[in-house]
Amino acid sequence: MSGLKKLTRSKTVLTIGGLAIAYWLRFVHATTRMAEDPARQYDGIKDEFPVIVALWHGQHLMVPFMRREDFHVRALISRSGDGHLNSIAAQSLGVEVVRGSGGRNRAKTLSKGGIQALKSLISTLAEGLSVVMTVNVPKTGARECGMGVITLAKMSGRPIVPVAYASSRYIELNSWDRAVINLPFSRAALKVGQPIYVPRDADDAEMERLRKAVEAGLNGVTEEAYAISGIAKG
């Protein structure tokens, strides 16, 4: 069993898996009907670029198909094995990636490349490119926003924009993030929330307030996206 587990976690197998995911997502997108024109969702933030796109982990797989052709982004993806899988899939769909993730303490942030990733994301925003990141902290709650996105917004001066994609046909996994596998022949919707700025002089209390605001904003657009796609779901 240990040999089988090692094989399934090998970089070669994960790379093949990432490519397979990309092919599946293309098929799902090709057979999905959008309830509204996704491009119209960008109208409310067109003067805010570059932005920090905030997504719930597990609800993010179809979002690469929703960006406009002139909307250039880099996505933050963890250094884990699953991160390699997602990285290959994202790159196959034309999304540049930054590897690294934060933790619940400084030691974990260092070991996961979080500090270097933060610097890379700040540089990306300074170049005029937007960044995309999932904001829930692993194993602390499927709908609990971490502080990393707030720190990035504070240091970069760029706004956080909550974004959600939902489809009428899907499978929800029994995982910490309630990950969704979107299915073909669906009706789907994209919702883009209002920008949230974090002042450079924000203290801990203000950062916590804004963290909760991002959390509420993401939950709000997620509910809207499911409602538009024809599903009542939080």
N, C-alpha and C positions, 0 to 999 in steps of 0.2 A: 504493500500500500504506500509506503514511503517513497518508493521508486516512481509509482504512478503519480503521486502528488508532485514530486520534483519535476516530472516530465510536463505536467499540465501547467507548472509555473515557469517553465523555461521561456527565454526570450523569443525563441523561434515559434513556439506554440502560441504565445501571447500575440506575436506579430500577425500570425495567420488569423488568429481570432479577431484582432482589430480590423483587419481587411474584410473579414466576413461580416462584421458588424456594419462597416461602411456600406457594403453591398446591400445588406438588409435594409438599412435606413434609406438608401436611394430608392429601393423598391417601395417601401412604405410611403415615401414622399410622392413618388410618381403616381400612386393609386389613391392618394388622399385629396379630398376637396376642401379647400379653405373656405370657411364661412364668411370671411372678410379679407380684403386685400391687405396682406401683411405690411406692404410698403406704407400704407396710410398710418400705421401705428407709429411711424417715426416722425410724423409731422410735429408732434408736440415737443420733441427733443432735438429737432434739427439744428437749433442754435446753441446746443449744449455740448456738442462734440469737442474733444474726445470725452467719452463717459466710461464709467465702470458698470458693466452689465452684471447684475446680481441674479443668480438662478438658484433654485433648490436642487441639490444633488439628487439624482434619480428622476428628475423631471426635465432634463436638459438635452437629451440626445437628438431631438429633431430641430433644435434651435439653429444649428449651422445653415439650414436651408431657408431660414427666415430673414437672413441679413440681406440688405441691399447690396448691389454690386459695388457701390462706392463706399461701403461701410467696412473698412479694414480693421481687423481685430487680432489680438493674441489672447489665447486662453490659458489660464493657470490650471495645470493638471499635476496631481501628486506624483511622487517618485515611487509609489508602490507598484506591485505587479498589475493590479487593476488599472493603475494610472498609465502604465505602458500600453495596456490594451486600449484605453480611451485615447491616449496620445496618437497611436497609429490610426485609429478611426478618424480622429479630428483632422490629422494631417492629410489623410486620404480625401477628406471633404473640403480641403483647401484652407484649413484654419491653422495658423501658426501657433505654436505652443511654448509656454514657459513652464519648466518642471520645478515642482516644489510645493510645500504646503506648510501650514502652521500647526501648532499643537496647543494643548491646554496649559503648557508651561514653557519656559524659555529653552530648557534642555531639549524638549521634543521639537520645538521650532528649529533649533540649530541642526538637529540630526536629520530633519526632513527637508532641509534646504530652504526654510521659510524666509530667512533674512535675505539671502541672495535673490530669491524669487521676488520679494518685496521691492528690492532695488531694481530688478529687471522690469517690474510692472510700472514703477515710477518713471523709469527711463522711456518705456513704451508710451506712456501718456504724454510725456514731455515731447516725444516725436510727433504727437498729433494723432496717434493710433489709439483706439479704444481697447479696453481689456474686458474679458469675460471670466467670471469665476463663480463657482458654487460656494455658497456661504454658510451652509449648515455644518456644524462641527461633528465629525464622525462619532457615532455611538452616544451622543448626548441628546438626540431628539431629531426626528425627521423634519420638523419645522421650527428649529431653534437656530437663529442667526448667530454666528460667531463674531468676534471683535475684529478679525483680520480685515474685512472689507471696510470697516469704519476707520481703522488705522491707515489703510491705503488712501482713502478719501481725504483724511486729514492732512497727510503728508504731501499728497499730490495737488490738492486744491480742486480736484475734479469731482463731479457729482456721481452719486450712485443711482442707477436706474433699475428698478425691479422689473423683471421680464418673466413671463410664463407662457408655455405652450401646452395645449391640451387637445386630445383627440377623443372621439366618441367611442372608439374601440381600442381597448388596451388590456393588458394583464398587469396587475399590481403584485409585486413580489413581497414575500414576508421577510423583508430586510430592514435594517435600522433606518434607512432613508425612504422606505416605502417606494422603492424604485418602480418605474412604470416602463413596460415594453409596449410601445405604440404598435398597433396592428394595421395592416393594409385595409384599403377600401373604407376609410374613416371620413368623418367630417371633423375638421380641426380649426383651432383659433389661436392666434397670438395676441397677447395683451402686454402693452408697455406702460408702466406706471410713471408717476411724476418724479422728476429728479430730486434727490435728497443731498444737500451739501453738508459737509462737516467742517466747521470753522477751524482754522489752524490753531486757535487758542482754546479750543474746546477742552474742558476739564473732564475728569472721569465721569462725573454725574451727567454732563451733557453728552458724552460719548455713549453712555448707557442708554440715555433717552433716545438717541438717534439709532442705536442698534435695534431697539424695540420698534422704532418707526420703520426701519428697513424690513424687519420681520413682519410687521403688520401690512406693509405695502406689498410684499411678496405673497402673503396669504390672500390679500385682496385681489391681485391680478390673477392668481391661480384660480380662485373661485369664479372670477369673471370669465376666464378662458374656458373652464369646464361648462359654465352655463351657456356660453355662446355655441360651444360644440355640441350642446344638447344633453349634457350630463350635469346633474346637481351633485357636486362633490366639493369638499373642503380641502 
